[in-house]
Amino acid sequence: MPLLDLSNVTRTLKSVLEQNLARPSLGGLTVTVTPLPPEKVASAQNTLSLHLYHVAEESYYTNRPGPGADPPNVAKNPLALCLYYILTAHHESTDADFDPFTQQNLMGLAIKTFHDFPVITDRTVVNGSSTPVLHPDLVGRDNNLQIIMRPITPEDATAFWTTEDQRTARLSAYYEVRVVMLEPEKPRTMPGIVYALGTFLVNIGSPSIGSSRSQVRFALPPSTGVSDPQTVESTPARVSTDATLPHNRLELLGTNLAIGRSRALVWRNALWAKLGSPAVTLVPGLNPSWSFLFGSDRVVVDIAPELQLDVTTTLPVFPGLYSASLHVVKDEEVVLGHLKQILDSSNEVGFFVIPRLVGHGPPGLDSRVVVTVAPTFDLTEPALDVQLIVEGRLYHRDFLAAPPSPSDNDGRFEVAAHAITLQPLFSVASPGEHPIRLVVNGAESQPFWIVIP
């Protein structure tokens, strides 16, 4: 994730040097690391100056479009930077004499440190510490700092230091730290989603899934005069794990889906992969709350909030993007006394498991509105990325502190297990219907409106 304070990068590099040079195997030195430019360091002992002297944009990321649809869109994408440092050793003996041998020792140890730790991540620790060396403000934000020693020629180094032939080049090393992402502007609007995708190549004789499909049910706002629930077909499928919702089924459409002696659905999801289950076979016998129907041209699945992987492991079915494929045992033969199965697999198709909005309360005295979510998962789970868009404007997740003024409509929201509390950007004193979209891990809820009577 992007950052705002470049000094946190310098503080991280400073900590790496100080902690590594304190290792007993390197002499257990107590070294002072300062961000001052070398010429500003005077009468110092056992000191390294690590000075940021230049910043440049990483051209690979230039002008990439950011999220959202509001101009200027490029402002919503992080600015990628390369930071350039000069590392210089300083040591003067007690009588203020220049001590080149100590300086050269310090320089060798410092260069070895950056050689041994060329990439700094959340998990990087130094000298046996249990605390990550990365600055606390950068931890947990996917910041990876690459430290690269620049091949400066002796002539370039001399030119760096010489001023009117009055100063000799100091012993220094030059480093590039990349890629540092500066935090962008937050998007104010978010575009809609694509509802239809298609697959057009099939392998004759093998199972093939062309698309996923589902029915999405929602209620129109009162101003339309329509009170009956509406149903639209969605491709790719957008299904909920809410068992109380009728016709909430995942359909996988294709050809040759009923061939073979046995069949099994295999699902994939990014969160499951992080939990050590990159490909999950759905076993009907372990999941009585699920239902499966295999036909020649479709597979129909009713899903539940949890999936029993085996007798001891249960996986949550969180909202997000999933993929499904069909694995088929076409035939079985006994070869040299062993049973050999002839297997075949279909292609994978994507579908969404979506959160479902079920209602909202009236605005409170502090202007906040509470929207309830079907209790099929816990919104506060750290693995869930929750976004809220109201009337096309992206709200920002925050833990609301003291109640603001009723007129303080600032576009923030907070989440509870099965509810969202938002401070709207619209006036709750005026009647109106305000479309709201809840997006969890990229999966968007059904159409829903906040109605202020």
C-alpha positions, 0 to 999 in steps of 0.5 A, spaced: 500 500 500 502 507 498 505 511 504 505 519 505 512 520 509 518 518 505 522 519 512 519 512 514 523 509 509 529 512 511 528 510 518 527 503 516 534 503 513 537 506 519 534 501 523 537 495 519 544 498 519 544 499 527 541 493 528 545 489 524 552 492 526 550 490 533 550 483 532 556 480 536 559 476 529 560 483 526 563 486 532 557 488 536 558 495 534 554 501 537 554 505 531 550 512 530 546 512 523 544 519 521 540 522 515 544 528 515 548 529 508 556 527 509 558 534 509 554 536 515 557 531 519 563 533 523 567 530 529 563 524 529 565 517 531 563 510 529 557 514 525 554 512 518 551 518 514 545 515 510 542 521 506 537 521 501 539 526 496 535 525 490 528 522 488 525 520 481 519 517 478 519 510 476 517 510 469 514 503 468 508 506 473 507 512 469 500 515 468 497 508 469 489 509 470 487 509 477 480 506 480 474 510 480 471 514 474 472 521 476 477 525 473 483 526 473 483 519 474 491 518 474 491 522 481 487 516 484 493 511 482 500 511 487 506 515 484 511 510 484 518 513 486 525 511 486 529 514 492 537 515 491 541 515 498 549 516 499 552 512 505 558 515 508 562 513 514 565 518 519 570 517 524 575 521 528 579 519 533 579 523 540 584 528 538 580 530 532 585 526 527 582 523 521 581 515 522 581 512 515 582 505 517 575 505 522 572 508 516 573 503 512 571 498 517 565 501 518 563 502 510 565 494 509 560 492 515 554 497 512 555 495 505 555 487 507 548 489 511 545 492 505 547 486 501 545 481 506 538 484 506 536 486 499 529 486 500 525 489 506 518 486 508 513 485 513 517 479 515 524 482 515 527 481 522 535 483 524 539 480 529 534 475 532 529 480 534 522 478 534 520 485 531 520 487 524 525 492 522 520 495 517 517 502 520 511 500 524 507 505 519 509 501 513 507 494 516 501 490 514 501 495 507 504 490 502 510 495 502 517 491 499 523 495 499 528 493 494 535 496 496 540 496 490 547 498 490 548 503 484 554 502 479 558 509 480 564 509 477 570 512 480 570 518 476 562 520 477 564 519 485 569 524 484 565 529 480 560 528 486 564 531 491 569 535 488 567 543 488 573 547 485 578 542 486 578 544 494 575 537 496 577 530 496 572 525 494 570 521 501 569 514 501 561 513 499 557 508 496 550 509 492 544 506 493 537 506 490 531 504 494 525 502 490 519 502 488 516 507 493 508 508 492 506 515 494 499 515 497 494 517 491 487 521 492 482 517 494 476 515 488 470 519 489 466 515 484 466 507 482 464 505 476 459 499 475 460 492 473 460 487 467 454 482 468 456 478 462 462 474 459 462 468 454 467 462 453 467 460 446 472 454 445 470 447 447 474 440 447 469 435 443 468 429 448 470 433 454 466 436 459 465 444 458 462 449 462 460 455 457 458 460 463 455 461 470 448 463 471 444 465 477 437 469 479 438 476 483 432 478 487 431 485 489 426 490 491 425 496 487 424 503 491 417 505 493 417 511 488 416 506 482 410 503 485 412 496 484 411 492 490 413 485 488 420 483 488 424 483 482 428 478 479 434 479 473 438 474 470 446 475 472 452 472 468 457 471 471 453 468 477 452 472 483 449 468 488 448 469 496 449 464 501 442 466 504 438 460 505 432 464 506 432 467 499 428 463 494 431 461 487 438 462 490 442 457 485 448 457 482 447 454 475 453 452 471 451 451 463 455 447 458 456 441 454 458 433 456 457 435 464 453 428 465 459 424 462 463 419 466 462 414 472 463 419 477 463 427 477 465 432 482 465 440 482 472 443 484 472 450 487 478 455 487 478 462 491 484 466 493 482 466 501 482 459 501 488 458 497 491 463 503 488 458 508 492 452 504 486 449 500 488 452 493 483 447 490 477 444 494 473 438 492 465 439 494 463 432 497 456 432 497 456 427 503 460 432 508 455 437 506 448 436 507 446 443 507 448 443 500 444 440 494 447 438 487 444 436 481 448 434 475 445 434 468 448 433 461 447 441 460 448 444 467 450 443 474 445 446 479 448 448 486 445 450 492 450 453 497 451 454 504 455 459 508 460 454 510 463 448 506 466 442 510 472 440 506 473 433 510 471 431 517 475 436 521 476 442 516 471 447 515 472 453 510 467 459 510 464 461 504 466 469 504 463 473 499 468 474 493 470 471 486 470 464 485 472 459 480 468 452 478 470 446 474 468 439 473 472 433 474 470 427 471 472 419 472 471 417 465 472 410 466 476 405 470 481 399 468 485 394 472 492 395 470 498 390 473 493 389 479 492 396 480 486 400 479 487 406 474 482 411 473 481 415 466 480 422 468 478 428 464 476 436 467 473 441 464 475 449 463 474 453 469 468 459 469 468 464 474 462 467 479 461 471 485 458 470 492 455 476 494 453 480 500 446 481 501 443 487 504 436 486 507 434 493 510 436 499 514 433 503 520 431 511 520 436 516 520 439 517 528 439 524 531 447 524 529 444 523 521 447 516 521 444 510 518 444 503 519 444 498 514 443 491 515 447 485 512 444 478 511 448 474 517 451 469 513 458 471 514 462 476 519 463 483 516 469 484 521 473 479 519 480 482 517 481 478 510 475 482 508 476 488 504 469 492 504 467 498 500 461 502 500 458 506 494 452 511 495 449 514 489 456 513 485 460 516 491 465 512 494 465 512 502 471 511 506 471 506 512 473 509 519 471 508 526 467 513 527 468 517 534 464 522 538 457 523 534 458 529 529 453 534 528 447 532 525 449 536 519 456 533 518 455 529 512 462 526 511 462 520 507 465 515 512 462 508 515 464 503 520 462 495 520 459 491 525 458 483 524 452 484 520 451 491 519 454 498 516 453 504 520 454 510 515 455 518 515 451 520 509 453 525 504 446 526 502 441 530 507 437 525 511 432 531 512 430 531 505 426 525 503 429 521 497 431 514 495 439 513 495 442 507 491 447 503 495 452 498 493 456 494 498 462 491 495 466 485 499 472 482 496 470 485 489 463 482 490 457 487 489 451 486 493 444 486 489 441 493 488 438 496 494 436 503 496 436 507 502 429 510 502 428 517 507 421 518 507 
